[in-house]
Amino acid sequence: MKKIVITVLLSSFASFNIQAADLATVNGKPIKQSLMDYIVKNASDAGKKVDDDTRANILEKLITNEVIDQEAQRVGIDKQTEFQAKEELTLHELRINAYLEDYIKKNPIDDKALQAEYDKQKADFKGKEYKASHILVGTEEEAKDIIQQLSNGSDFANIAKDKSTDTGSKENGGDLGWFAPANMVQPFSEAVAKLEKGKYSPTPVKSEYGWHVIRLDDVRDSTPPTFESSKENLRKTLVGIQLDKLVNGLKSKAKIVDSSASKAAK
């Protein structure tokens, strides 16, 4: 008899704990504490302060969402074909992201691998940096007219201040400062690389921003970034390689039958 009573008490205690973990109920359906904990953790990890008012707002949002979700289910939104397709894709993405995050966590990139990648990239580093000025206008005719003015002895900086549509550089006489070619649109960087120091482009250079007249002011060998400043980018590179290898390995082991190809042939 005593054993039975103890079992009943333990069962009641467990039931009480489950109910205590619920923050609220909506039409009998619980709002779980685990949802609040997840949201609070994400907010805290992002550096946001979570106080009692924030928790109250989160709970109100969870209750509101539950009310709307229940109504959506009542009217059959979750039975619609389009919804079910979106739901399946969303679940795929959640599982995939969770799996990849877990894989990265269990297979971290150590400093030794980062250093090896840094040394490899540094050995191949042969970059140039350019200091240039430009005058940006809307048409090729305007750019050609500016080149003619320059050939007649007009001052580059004065024309830039007067006519350039690039508000970020015109007040500095078109000066763009130092930059790596990769930081400029391709037509611009290609034109700069062909210029001699102190010379301006003999013909207008077209980019997505308009027509440029470019003058190369200086050029220097670029200095590779330090290992410490490169670590995060190196890590992203190696993680990308790591995940590509993982995915390709999984695909090579999978039995994949592309039915769409056979249907297209018919």
CORKAPE-V30478 format. One record per backbone hydrogen bond with DSSP energy under -0.5 kcal/mol. CO is the residue of the C=O (numbers start at 1). NH is the residue of the N-H. E is the energy in kcal/mol with one decimal. If there is no record, write none. Layout:
((CO	NH	E) (CO	NH	E))
This chain:
((1	5	-2.1) (2	6	-2.3) (3	7	-2.1) (4	8	-2.1) (5	9	-2.3) (6	10	-2.5) (7	11	-2.2) (8	12	-2.3) (9	13	-2.4) (10	14	-2.3) (11	15	-2.0) (12	16	-2.2) (13	17	-2.1) (14	18	-2.0) (15	19	-2.1) (16	20	-2.4) (17	21	-1.2) (19	22	-1.4) (21	33	-1.7) (24	31	-3.5) (26	29	-2.0) (29	26	-2.9) (30	32	-0.7) (31	23	-3.4) (31	24	-0.9) (32	35	-0.9) (32	36	-1.1) (33	37	-2.7) (34	38	-2.0) (35	39	-2.2) (36	40	-2.7) (37	41	-2.3) (38	42	-2.2) (39	43	-2.3) (40	44	-2.8) (41	45	-2.9) (42	46	-1.3) (43	48	-2.7) (44	47	-1.8) (49	51	-0.6) (51	55	-2.4) (52	56	-2.3) (53	57	-2.2) (54	58	-2.5) (55	59	-2.6) (56	60	-2.3) (57	61	-2.1) (58	62	-2.5) (59	63	-2.5) (60	64	-2.5) (61	65	-2.8) (62	66	-2.2) (63	67	-2.4) (64	68	-2.3) (65	69	-2.9) (66	70	-2.5) (67	71	-1.7) (68	72	-2.6) (69	73	-2.3) (70	74	-2.1) (71	75	-2.1) (72	77	-2.6) (73	76	-0.9) (76	79	-1.6) (77	80	-1.5) (80	84	-2.4) (81	85	-2.1) (82	86	-2.3) (83	87	-2.9) (84	88	-2.3) (85	89	-2.3) (86	90	-2.6) (87	91	-2.5) (88	92	-2.3) (89	93	-2.4) (90	94	-2.6) (91	95	-2.6) (92	96	-2.9) (93	97	-2.8) (94	98	-2.3) (95	99	-2.6) (96	100	-2.8) (97	101	-2.6) (98	102	-2.2) (99	103	-2.4) (100	104	-2.6) (101	105	-2.1) (102	106	-2.0) (103	107	-1.3) (108	110	-0.6) (110	114	-1.9) (111	115	-2.8) (112	116	-2.0) (113	117	-2.1) (114	118	-2.4) (115	119	-2.7) (116	120	-1.8) (117	121	-2.4) (118	122	-2.8) (119	123	-1.9) (120	124	-1.1) (122	125	-0.9) (124	126	-0.6) (127	222	-1.7) (128	181	-0.6) (129	220	-2.2) (130	132	-0.5) (130	179	-2.1) (131	217	-2.6) (131	218	-1.9) (132	176	-2.9) (133	215	-2.9) (135	137	-0.5) (135	213	-1.7) (136	165	-2.8) (137	211	-2.8) (139	143	-1.7) (140	144	-2.6) (141	145	-2.2) (142	146	-2.0) (143	147	-2.3) (144	148	-1.9) (145	149	-2.0) (146	150	-2.4) (147	151	-2.2) (148	152	-1.2) (149	154	-2.5) (150	153	-1.7) (155	159	-2.0) (156	160	-2.4) (157	161	-2.4) (158	162	-1.6) (159	163	-3.3) (159	164	-0.6) (160	164	-1.8) (165	167	-1.2) (166	169	-1.3) (166	170	-2.3) (169	172	-1.3) (169	174	-2.5) (169	175	-0.5) (170	173	-1.7) (172	175	-1.0) (174	134	-1.8) (177	132	-1.2) (179	130	-2.8) (180	183	-2.1) (181	184	-1.9) (185	188	-0.5) (185	189	-2.4) (186	190	-2.8) (187	191	-1.7) (188	192	-2.3) (189	193	-2.1) (190	194	-0.8) (191	194	-0.6) (191	195	-0.6) (192	195	-1.3) (196	199	-2.4) (199	216	-2.4) (204	206	-0.5) (205	212	-3.2) (207	210	-0.9) (210	207	-2.7) (211	137	-2.7) (212	205	-2.5) (213	135	-2.1) (214	201	-2.8) (215	133	-2.4) (215	217	-0.7) (216	198	-3.8) (218	131	-2.8) (220	129	-2.9) (226	230	-1.0) (227	230	-0.6) (227	231	-1.0) (228	231	-0.5) (230	234	-2.8) (231	235	-2.7) (232	236	-2.2) (233	237	-2.1) (234	238	-2.6) (235	239	-2.8) (236	240	-2.3) (237	241	-2.1) (238	242	-2.6) (239	243	-2.8) (240	244	-2.3) (241	245	-2.2) (242	246	-2.1) (243	247	-2.9) (244	248	-2.6) (245	249	-2.0) (246	250	-2.3) (247	251	-2.6) (248	252	-2.0) (249	253	-1.1) (250	254	-1.1) (254	256	-0.9) (255	257	-0.5) (256	258	-0.5) (257	259	-1.2) (258	261	-0.5) (258	262	-0.8) (259	263	-1.9) (260	264	-2.3) (261	265	-1.6) (262	266	-1.1))
